[in-house]
């Protein structure tokens, strides 16, 4: 039974049946099993009308409920010739293709598909010509060869082909019987031009014939010539496929083949660069030929697991919202403005330019100021993954670069491990305590870090274990350190160093109120109804129970107070405690740190100096005393070499300028000098005490008192020039905490006044000096000797807002 599509009237809309794993051609008769509810409704709808239905192939075979987008628009209008319901609920239908059609519009998709269809008219070939005849004969010859090589086709196809003269219909007939892939068959169906369609079918036939000939040669073991590596691997592939099919038919499960195939799919889906993928497939090929119990098999398998798990091309999308990023950074950390600005600058450039290398930052500052936690906040503000690598005490180069696979228990280095764990190739990686890297006979880890932290090299970082290049340029590396000088110069040169200063007492007060108190109240199981910290209590806690630049000990002490209150609440001794400066010693015991009292009067040979330690600024007294001798100099107080040299330089300056400084001529013949810095158990060093030592010496030599309300810092030369020093912010705030508002600093340090908070700067008087004459003019209290001489001989004064403007 057949139908002539020229006389058959095709309605404008038809029910549609999506078919899987097959393309139906016109004039094709075949049975179909229909099991999906929507498809059964389409069949019933067609039978209730004119028995016509539109058959279109799915793009994805596994899709159970296809959408309009996942169905090809070109298909076949078919007639349902017979229908039978099966016991399992499915329906078996026999259909015959009538004509090609194209979907113009999807009328409905639920509960079944109905589409608006237009018929694709076939253009008849009036005079085929020699080229058409040649293509038809080629197709028939190739079909005969394919059947001769053992391909199972319908035995009647050759007889039918002899009767078909239309090239287009011949192409459809071959494509429908050859059992080719859905994509290839759909391409034939959609090709309207007869000549092009027949040419396409001939190409498919040629490819099929070539595969069958190669397979035949594999079976016989003769290839007609020397077997090169390509033919050998192809032979192995075909043999493996045949073994897999045989075992599948026998019901035997080949778990190793399945595992290898799964691993191959993972390698192909990992997004590796071409050289890396080649190496991975090479190792997979080795693994396939190994016995599963071989010792090397587990090593290769572990290597491949690492390769497929790494994020070769997977990266997280940056959240480029500067306002949001600034809000997150400010929420998590107080101050640290330089580091925050650098992150916002990176995000701004990232918004303007998509391809940008990750910066290599190094946060340097005292312990507890928030270097590590700032890295975590940066990751959150950018929407990136975060990972911390602890480098303190690492002495083995393999910790960074990985072990070679020849060693038992070999594994990649910490950087590759971090990338595997975060599953993205652009995380924020914090290299914590990079200044504490060690080295021994196993190598120098800091040398291995050179490649990791060099923006010009880390795009091709080669881990010893992987032995292939990995691109680290997308990652944002943040190193942290306490002492910059401990980092090797070559490594330091590769990083952008950002100095983080310690917190002032006012900073600590604000941070404690905003963060530490709430955190410790929650950690110790009490509520705000049980405890309240007053500002005076927090200030007393900061100044008398901690001495640090950071916040760790301060938070520990706040926690100690909360635990005391928790104990009191549980034991019923109190339900609410207000922490003040008066009752704090009852909770934590006597104060641990007592500040040196400010000098109450001007004295000869006693000068207030300023020092800078990891815990912040300190006020330091320098005492000088003379006794009978012959011009000797004794230095005590556990002074370092640099500070001793400063004292000798000051002594030399005084000897060379005896007349100008009004020093008695016979002073160095009659007197020895002893200089002492109190707190002798604490080591002291650095050049910044040069001004203080010089002032103490001259005060002693001329018997002139030094003002008790002034502090000073600065390095001196033999010529009497005053050179700049570090830690100006911390030193000035330490002086202010002692009630000293007049501070002598070197003129080149004027720029550092911009770092001092405005509210403190307005309370202070900064005296900027260039040489020792200007220091002496300001520092000596000549009024106590009856002289009214005043003035600074050219010393520059900066007071309050004026200092702010000049420093900026």
C-alpha positions in Angstrom: 0.0 0.0 0.0 1.4 3.4 -1.0 0.3 7.0 -1.2 0.9 9.5 -3.9 1.9 12.8 -2.2 0.9 14.7 -5.3 -2.8 13.9 -4.9 -2.9 13.6 -1.1 -4.1 16.8 0.5 -2.0 17.8 3.5 -3.7 20.0 6.1 -2.0 23.2 7.5 -1.6 21.8 11.0 -0.6 18.3 12.0 0.1 16.4 15.3 3.8 15.9 15.7 5.6 12.8 17.0 9.3 13.4 18.1 11.4 10.4 17.3 14.6 9.3 18.8 17.8 7.8 17.2 16.3 7.7 13.7 15.4 10.0 10.8 12.4 9.0 8.7 12.6 9.7 5.0 9.7 9.9 2.4 8.6 6.5 0.9 10.1 4.8 4.0 7.9 2.1 5.7 8.9 1.1 9.2 7.3 0.2 12.6 7.7 2.6 15.5 7.2 1.9 19.2 5.5 4.8 21.0 5.7 5.0 24.8 5.6 8.6 26.0 2.2 10.0 27.0 2.5 13.1 24.8 3.5 10.9 21.8 0.6 8.5 22.3 -1.8 11.5 22.3 -0.3 12.7 19.0 -0.9 9.3 17.5 -4.5 9.1 18.7 -5.1 12.7 17.5 -3.8 11.7 14.0 -5.9 8.5 13.9 -9.0 10.5 14.8 -8.6 12.8 11.8 -6.8 11.9 8.6 -4.1 9.5 9.9 -1.4 12.0 8.9 1.3 12.8 11.4 4.5 14.9 11.3 7.7 13.0 12.3 10.7 15.0 13.4 13.9 13.8 15.1 15.2 14.9 18.5 18.6 16.6 18.7 19.3 14.9 22.0 18.4 11.2 22.2 18.4 11.1 26.0 15.9 14.0 26.5 12.7 12.5 27.8 10.5 15.6 27.4 11.9 17.5 24.4 11.1 21.2 23.9 10.5 23.0 20.6 14.2 24.1 20.6 15.5 20.5 20.9 13.6 19.2 17.8 14.7 19.5 14.2 12.3 21.7 12.2 12.7 19.6 9.0 11.0 16.2 9.1 8.7 13.9 7.2 4.9 14.0 6.8 3.8 10.3 7.3 0.7 8.2 7.1 -0.2 5.8 10.0 -1.0 2.6 8.2 -1.6 0.4 11.3 -1.8 0.7 15.1 -1.7 -1.8 17.9 -1.7 -1.4 21.6 0.8 -3.5 23.6 0.4 -5.0 27.0 3.1 -2.7 28.6 1.1 0.4 27.7 3.1 1.3 24.6 1.7 1.6 21.1 3.2 0.0 18.0 2.4 1.8 14.7 3.4 1.2 11.1 4.1 4.3 9.2 5.0 5.3 5.6 6.7 8.5 4.8 4.7 10.7 2.3 6.6 13.9 1.8 9.2 16.2 3.4 7.9 19.1 5.5 9.1 22.0 7.5 7.7 23.4 10.8 6.5 26.9 10.4 5.2 27.3 13.9 4.6 25.3 17.0 0.9 25.6 17.7 1.0 23.8 21.0 3.4 21.7 23.0 1.1 20.4 25.7 -0.4 17.8 26.3 0.9 16.9 22.9 2.8 18.7 20.0 0.8 20.2 17.2 2.7 22.1 14.5 2.0 24.3 11.5 3.7 22.5 8.5 4.6 23.5 5.0 5.4 20.8 2.4 8.8 20.9 0.9 8.3 20.5 -2.9 10.8 18.2 -4.7 12.2 19.8 -7.9 12.0 17.1 -10.6 15.2 16.4 -12.6 14.3 16.5 -16.3 17.7 15.6 -17.8 20.1 14.1 -15.2 23.2 14.3 -17.4 26.5 12.4 -17.3 27.5 13.7 -13.9 24.3 12.5 -12.3 24.7 9.1 -13.9 28.3 8.9 -12.7 27.2 9.7 -9.1 24.4 7.1 -9.2 26.7 4.4 -10.5 29.3 5.2 -7.8 26.7 5.0 -5.1 25.5 1.6 -6.4 29.1 0.2 -6.7 29.9 1.4 -3.1 26.7 -0.3 -1.8 27.8 -3.6 -3.4 31.2 -3.3 -1.8 29.8 -2.6 1.6 27.5 -5.6 1.4 30.5 -7.7 0.2 32.5 -6.6 3.3 29.9 -8.1 5.6 27.7 -5.1 6.4 24.2 -6.3 7.0 21.7 -4.5 4.7 18.4 -5.4 3.3 19.0 -8.1 0.6 16.5 -6.5 -1.7 18.1 -3.0 -1.7 20.2 -3.7 -4.8 17.1 -4.7 -6.8 15.3 -1.6 -5.6 18.2 0.6 -6.5 18.2 -0.7 -10.1 14.5 0.4 -10.4 15.1 3.9 -9.0 16.1 6.6 -11.6 15.4 9.8 -9.6 18.7 10.9 -8.0 17.0 12.5 -4.9 14.9 9.5 -4.2 18.0 7.3 -4.6 19.9 9.3 -2.1 17.0 9.1 0.4 16.7 5.4 -0.1 20.4 4.8 0.6 20.5 7.1 3.6 17.4 5.4 5.1 18.9 1.9 4.8 22.5 2.6 5.8 21.8 3.2 9.5 24.0 6.3 9.7 24.1 8.8 12.6 21.1 11.0 13.2 23.1 14.2 12.5 24.3 12.9 9.1 20.9 11.6 8.1 19.2 14.9 9.1 21.7 16.7 6.9 20.7 14.5 3.9 17.0 15.1 4.6 17.5 18.9 4.8 19.5 19.1 1.5 17.0 20.2 -1.2 19.3 20.1 -4.2 19.3 16.6 -5.7 22.9 16.8 -6.9 24.2 18.0 -3.6 22.2 15.4 -1.7 23.6 12.5 -3.8 27.1 13.9 -3.4 26.7 13.9 0.4 25.4 10.3 0.4 28.4 9.3 -1.7 30.8 10.8 0.9 29.0 8.9 3.7 29.3 5.7 1.7 33.0 6.3 1.0 33.7 6.8 4.7 31.7 3.7 5.7 33.6 1.7 3.0 37.0 2.9 4.3 36.2 1.9 7.9 34.9 -1.6 6.8 38.0 -2.2 4.7 40.3 -1.2 7.6 38.3 -3.5 9.9 38.6 -6.3 7.4 42.4 -5.9 7.3 42.5 -5.9 11.1 40.7 -9.2 11.2 43.0 -10.9 8.7 46.1 -9.3 10.3 47.5 -8.1 6.9 47.7 -4.5 6.0 49.5 -4.8 2.7 52.6 -3.0 3.9 54.6 -2.1 7.0 52.4 -1.4 10.1 53.1 2.1 11.3 52.2 3.4 14.8 48.9 4.9 13.6 47.6 1.6 12.0 48.7 -0.3 15.1 46.7 1.9 17.5 43.7 1.8 15.1 43.9 -2.0 15.1 44.0 -2.0 18.9 41.0 0.3 19.0 38.9 -2.0 16.8 39.9 -5.1 18.7 39.0 -3.5 22.0 35.6 -2.4 20.6 35.0 -5.9 19.4 36.0 -7.4 22.8 33.7 -5.0 24.6 30.8 -5.9 22.3 31.4 -9.7 22.7 31.5 -9.3 26.5 28.4 -7.2 26.5 26.6 -9.9 24.5 27.8 -12.6 26.9 26.6 -10.5 29.9 30.1 -10.1 31.3 30.9 -6.7 32.9 34.3 -5.3 31.8 34.8 -2.8 34.6 38.3 -1.8 33.5 37.1 -0.8 30.0 34.3 1.2 31.5 36.7 2.9 33.9 39.1 3.8 31.1 36.4 5.1 28.9 35.1 7.2 31.8 38.6 8.5 32.4 39.0 9.3 28.7 35.7 11.3 28.7 36.9 13.3 31.8 40.2 14.1 30.0 38.3 15.4 27.0 35.9 17.4 29.1 38.6 19.0 31.4 39.3 21.9 29.0 43.1 21.2 29.0 45.4 23.1 26.6 46.4 20.9 23.6 49.9 19.9 24.9 48.5 19.0 28.3 45.7 16.9 26.8 48.2 15.1 24.6 50.3 14.2 27.7 47.1 13.0 29.6 46.0 10.8 26.7 49.5 9.4 26.4 49.4 8.4 30.1 45.9 7.0 29.7 47.1 4.8 26.8 49.9 3.5 29.1 47.4 2.8 31.8 45.2 0.8 29.4 48.1 -1.5 28.6 49.1 -2.1 32.2 47.8 -4.9 34.4 45.5 -3.4 37.1 47.7 -4.9 39.9 50.9 -3.4 38.6 52.6 -1.0 41.0 53.0 1.7 38.3 49.3 1.5 37.4 48.1 3.1 40.6 50.7 5.8 40.2 49.5 6.6 36.7 45.9 6.5 37.8 46.6 8.9 40.6 48.4 11.2 38.1 45.4 11.2 35.8 43.0 11.9 38.6 45.0 15.0 39.4 45.0 16.1 35.8 41.2 15.8 35.3 40.4 17.5 38.6 42.4 20.6 38.0 40.6 23.8 36.8 42.5 24.2 33.5 39.8 26.5 32.0 37.3 27.0 34.8 37.2 30.3 36.4 34.7 32.2 38.6 33.2 35.4 37.4 34.5 38.5 39.1 31.8 40.6 40.8 32.9 44.0 39.5 30.9 46.3 41.8 33.2 48.8 43.4 30.6 50.2 45.8 29.8 46.7 47.0 33.5 45.8 47.3 34.3 48.9 49.3 31.3 48.2 51.6 32.5 44.7 52.3 36.1 45.8 52.9 35.0 48.5 55.3 32.7 46.2 57.1 35.4 43.6 57.8 38.4 45.9 58.6 38.9 49.3 60.1 41.4 51.6 58.3 44.1 49.7 56.2 43.2 52.2 53.5 46.2 51.6 51.2 45.4 47.9 50.8 41.7 48.5 50.2 42.5 51.2 47.6 44.8 48.8 45.8 42.0 46.2 45.5 39.5 48.7 44.3 42.0 49.9 41.7 42.5 46.3 40.4 38.7 45.9 40.1 38.4 49.3 38.3 41.0 48.2 35.7 39.4 44.8 35.5 36.1 46.5 34.5 37.8 48.5 31.8 40.0 45.7 30.5 38.9 42.0 30.7 42.3 40.4 30.1 44.5 41.5 33.1 47.1 39.6 35.0 46.5 39.1 38.7 48.7 41.4 40.9 51.2 40.0 43.4 50.7 41.9 46.6 52.6 41.7 49.9 51.1 43.0 53.1 53.8 43.8 55.6 53.0 44.8 59.1 53.1 43.7 62.8 51.2 40.6 64.0 47.5 40.9 64.6 46.7 43.9 62.3 44.5 41.8 60.0 46.8 40.9 57.1 45.5 37.3 56.6 41.9 38.1 57.3 42.1 41.0 54.8 42.9 38.5 52.1 39.7 36.7 52.9 37.7 39.9 52.7 39.3 40.7 49.4 38.1 37.3 48.0 34.6 38.0 49.3 34.5 41.4 47.8 35.5 40.1 44.4 33.3 37.0 44.4 36.3 34.7 44.1 37.3 31.6 46.0 39.8 31.9 48.9 42.6 29.6 49.9 45.4 30.2 52.5 48.8 28.5 52.2 50.8 28.6 55.5 54.5 29.0 54.6 55.9 29.4 58.1 58.6 26.8 58.7 58.4 25.3 55.2 62.0 24.2 54.3 61.4 21.8 51.4 61.3 23.1 47.9 59.0 20.3 46.9 56.3 21.8 49.1 56.0 24.5 46.5 57.0 22.8 43.3 55.9 19.2 44.0 57.7 15.9 44.0 58.7 14.0 40.9 56.5 11.1 40.2 59.3 8.6 40.6 59.1 9.0 44.4 56.8 6.9 46.5 53.9 9.0 47.8 54.7 11.9 45.3 52.2 14.7 45.0 51.9 18.2 43.6 53.0 21.3 45.5 50.8 23.5 47.7 49.9 25.8 44.8 48.5 23.1 42.6 46.8 21.5 45.6 45.1 24.8 46.4 43.8 25.1 42.8 42.4 21.6 42.9 40.5 22.3 46.1 38.9 25.6 45.1 38.1 24.2 41.6 38.7 27.6 39.8 41.9 28.9 38.3 41.4 32.5 39.5 41.2 32.3 43.3 42.7 34.6 45.9 45.6 32.7 47.4 47.1 34.0 50.6 50.8 33.0 51.1 50.9 33.5 54.9 54.1 34.3 56.7 56.3 34.4 53.6 59.1 36.0 55.6 59.4 32.8 57.7 60.4 30.4 54.8 63.4 28.3 55.7 65.9 26.4 53.7 68.1 23.3 54.2 69.6 20.4 52.3 66.3 19.7 50.6 66.4 23.1 48.8 65.3 26.7 49.2 61.5 27.2 49.0 61.9 31.0 48.5 63.7 30.3 45.2 60.9 28.1 44.1 58.4 30.9 44.9 60.2 33.1 42.3 58.4 31.5 39.4 55.1 31.5 41.3 55.2 35.2 42.1 56.6 36.5 38.8 53.8 37.9 36.6 56.0 37.4 33.5 56.6 33.7 34.2 53.7 32.2 36.2 51.5 31.8 33.1 53.6 28.7 32.5 54.3 27.4 36.0 55.6 23.8 35.8 55.0 21.6 38.8 57.4 18.7 39.1 54.6 16.2 39.6 52.4 17.3 36.7 55.4 18.0 34.4 53.2 20.2 32.2 52.6 24.0 32.2 49.8 25.5 34.3 48.6 29.1 33.9 48.7 30.9 37.3 48.3 34.4 35.9 44.6 34.5 36.6 45.1 34.0 40.4 45.5 36.9 42.8 48.4 36.1 45.1 48.6 38.0 48.5 51.7 37.4 50.6 51.9 38.4 54.3 55.0 39.2 56.3 56.0 40.7 59.6 59.5 41.7 58.7 60.2 42.8 55.1 64.0 42.4 55.5 63.7 38.7 56.0 62.3 38.2 52.5 65.1 37.5 49.9 65.7 40.6 47.6 64.9 38.7 44.4 61.5 37.5 45.8 60.8 40.9 47.3 61.4 42.6 44.0 58.6 40.5 42.4 55.9 41.7 44.8 54.1 45.0 45.3 54.7 45.8 49.0 52.0 47.5 51.0 52.9 48.5 54.5 50.2 48.1 57.1 50.9 50.1 60.3 49.8 49.1 63.8 46.6 50.5 65.2 46.5 53.5 67.5 44.8 53.4 70.8 41.9 55.3 69.4 41.7 52.8 66.5 41.7 49.9 69.0 38.9 51.6 71.0 36.7 51.8 67.9 37.5 48.3 66.7 36.8 46.8 70.2 33.4 48.5 70.4 32.4 47.6 66.9 33.7 44.0 66.6 35.7 42.5 69.5 33.1 42.9 72.3 30.2 41.5 70.3 32.3 38.6 69.1 33.5 37.6 72.6 30.1 38.1 74.2 28.7 35.6 71.7 31.7 33.2 72.1 31.3 33.0 75.8 27.5 32.4 76.0 26.5 35.7 77.6 24.4 38.6 76.2 24.5 42.3 76.3 22.1 42.2 79.2 24.9 40.7 81.3 27.8 43.0 80.4 28.6 46.5 79.1 32.1 47.9 78.4 32.5 51.7 79.0 34.9 53.7 76.9 37.1 54.4 79.9 37.2 50.6 80.7 38.3 49.8 77.1 41.0 52.5 77.1 42.3 51.2 80.5 42.3 47.7 79.1 44.3 48.7 76.0 46.9 50.8 77.8 47.5 48.7 80.9 46.9 45.1 79.8 48.2 45.0 76.3 51.3 46.3 74.4 51.0 45.4 70.8 50.4 46.9 67.4 47.6 44.4 66.5 44.5 43.1 68.3 45.1 39.5 69.2 46.0 40.0 72.9 43.4 42.7 73.2 40.7 40.3 72.0 42.1 37.7 74.4 41.8 40.1 77.3 38.2 41.1 76.3 37.4 37.4 76.2 38.9 37.0 79.7 36.6 39.7 81.1 33.6 38.0 79.4 34.5 34.7 81.0 34.8 36.2 84.4 31.3 37.7 83.9 30.0 34.4 82.7 31.2 32.7 85.8 29.6 35.4 88.0 26.2 35.0 86.1 26.3 31.2 86.4 27.2 31.2 90.1 24.5 33.8 90.8 26.9 36.5 92.0 25.7 39.1 89.5 23.3 39.4 86.5 24.9 42.5 85.0 28.4 43.9 85.1 29.6 47.3 83.8 33.3 47.2 83.0 35.1 50.4 83.9 38.6 51.5 84.6 37.9 51.2 88.3 36.7 47.5 88.4 38.9 46.1 85.6 41.8 45.2 88.1 39.3 43.2 90.1 38.4 41.2 87.0 41.9 40.8 85.3 44.3 41.4 88.2 46.8 44.2 88.6 47.8 46.1 85.4 50.6 44.3 83.5 52.1 47.4 81.8 52.6 50.8 83.5 53.6 53.7 81.3 56.6 55.8 82.2 55.5 59.1 83.7 56.2 62.2 81.7 59.1 64.3 83.1 57.7 67.0 85.4 60.6 69.4 85.1 63.5 70.2 82.8 66.8 68.4 83.7 70.4 68.5 82.5 71.3 65.4 80.4 67.8 63.9 80.4 66.0 63.9 77.1 62.7 62.4 75.9 63.2 60.4 72.8 60.8 58.4 70.5 61.2 54.8 69.4 59.3 52.5 67.1 58.8 48.8 67.8 56.6 46.1 66.3 54.1 46.9 69.1 53.9 50.5 68.0 55.5 53.8 69.1 57.3 54.2 72.5 58.5 57.1 74.5 62.1 56.5 75.6 64.2 58.5 78.1 67.9 59.0 77.5 70.0 59.8 80.5 73.6 61.2 80.4 75.9 61.7 83.4 79.4 63.0 83.7 82.1 61.9 86.1 85.8 62.7 86.5 87.9 61.1 83.8 89.7 61.7 80.5 86.9 62.1 77.9 85.7 58.5 77.7 82.2 57.3 76.7 80.3 54.5 78.3 77.0 53.2 76.8 74.6 50.9 78.7 71.0 49.8 78.3 71.6 46.8 75.9 72.2 49.1 72.8 72.8 47.7 69.4 75.7 48.5 67.2 73.9 51.1 65.1 72.8 53.0 68.2 76.3 52.9 69.7 77.6 54.3 66.4 75.1 57.1 66.7 76.4 58.0 70.1 80.0 58.1 68.9 79.0 60.3 66.0 77.3 62.7 68.4 80.4 62.7 70.6 82.6 63.4 67.6 80.4 66.3 66.5 80.6 67.8 69.9 84.4 67.5 70.0 84.7 69.1 66.5 82.4 72.1 67.4 83.5 72.9 71.0 83.8 76.6 70.5 80.5 77.1 68.5 78.6 75.0 71.1 80.1 76.9 74.1 81.6 73.7 75.5 84.4 74.3 78.1 87.8 73.7 76.5 89.0 71.4 79.1 85.8 69.3 79.4 87.1 66.3 77.5 90.3 66.3 79.6 88.5 66.3 83.0 85.3 64.3 82.4 84.0 60.9 81.2 80.4 60.5 80.1 78.0 57.6 80.7 74.8 57.4 78.6 72.1 55.0 79.7 68.7 54.1 78.2 66.3 52.7 80.9 64.6 49.3 80.5 67.9 47.6 80.2 66.4 44.2 79.6 65.0 45.3 76.3 67.4 45.4 73.3 67.5 48.7 71.5 68.9 49.6 68.1 68.5 51.9 65.1 69.8 55.3 64.0 66.7 57.3 65.0 68.1 58.1 68.5 70.9 60.2 67.0 69.2 63.6 67.7 68.2 62.5 71.2 71.8 61.3 72.1 73.3 64.5 70.6 70.9 66.7 72.7 71.6 64.8 75.9 75.4 65.1 75.4 75.4 68.8 74.6 73.0 69.4 77.6 75.5 67.7 79.8 78.5 69.4 78.4 77.0 72.9 78.6 75.1 72.3 81.8 71.9 73.4 80.0 68.5 71.8 81.0 66.4 70.2 78.2 62.7 71.0 78.0 60.6 68.3 79.7 57.6 68.9 77.4 59.3 68.1 74.1 60.2 64.8 72.4 62.4 64.2 69.4 63.6 61.7 66.8 66.0 61.7 63.8 69.3 60.4 62.6 72.4 62.6 62.6 75.5 62.8 60.5 79.0 63.9 61.4 78.2 67.2 59.7 75.2 67.7 62.1 72.6 67.2 59.4 69.3 65.6 60.5 68.2 62.7 58.3 64.7 61.1 58.0 63.6 58.1 60.0 60.7 55.7 59.9 57.6 55.2 62.1 56.8 58.9 62.4 53.0 58.2 62.8 53.5 55.7 65.6 56.2 57.8 67.4 54.1 61.0 67.3 51.0 59.2 68.6 53.1 57.7 71.4 54.3 61.2 72.4 50.7 62.5 72.5 49.6 59.6 74.7 52.1 60.8 77.3 50.8 64.4 77.0 53.7 65.7 74.9 52.5 67.9 72.1 55.8 69.4 70.8 57.7 66.9 68.7 61.0 67.5 66.8 61.1 65.5 63.5 63.4 65.7 60.4 62.2 68.1 57.7 62.2 65.3 55.0 59.6 63.4 57.2 57.0 66.2 56.6 55.4 64.0 54.0 54.7 61.3 56.7 52.4 63.7 58.7 49.7 62.9 56.2 49.4 59.4 57.8 48.5 60.9 61.2 44.7 61.1 61.8 43.4 64.6 61.6 41.9 64.7 65.1 45.4 63.9 66.6 47.3 66.2 64.3 45.3 69.2 65.4 46.5 68.7 69.0 50.2 68.6 68.1 53.0 71.0 67.2 55.5 69.5 64.8 58.9 71.2 64.7 60.7 70.3 61.4 64.5 70.6 61.5 67.4 70.1 59.1 70.4 70.3 61.4 71.4 70.0 65.1 71.7 73.8 65.6 67.9 74.0 65.0 67.3 71.1 67.4 69.4 72.7 70.2 67.7 76.1 69.7 64.3 74.6 70.3 65.1 71.8 72.8 67.1 73.6 75.5 65.2 75.3 78.3 67.4 78.4 78.7 64.8 80.2 80.8 65.7 77.9 83.7 69.2 79.6 83.7 67.8 83.1 83.6 68.1 83.7 79.9 65.1 84.7 77.9 66.5 83.7 74.5 64.0 82.1 72.3 63.4 81.3 68.7 64.3 78.4 66.5 67.1 79.7 64.2 65.2 78.6 61.1 63.4 75.6 62.5 60.1 75.0 60.8 56.9 74.7 62.9 53.8 72.9 61.7 50.7 73.2 63.9 47.4 71.4 63.4 45.7 72.0 60.1 48.8 73.8 58.7 50.8 70.7 59.1 48.2 68.7 57.3 48.1 70.9 54.3 51.9 71.1 54.0 52.3 67.3 54.5 49.7 66.5 51.9 
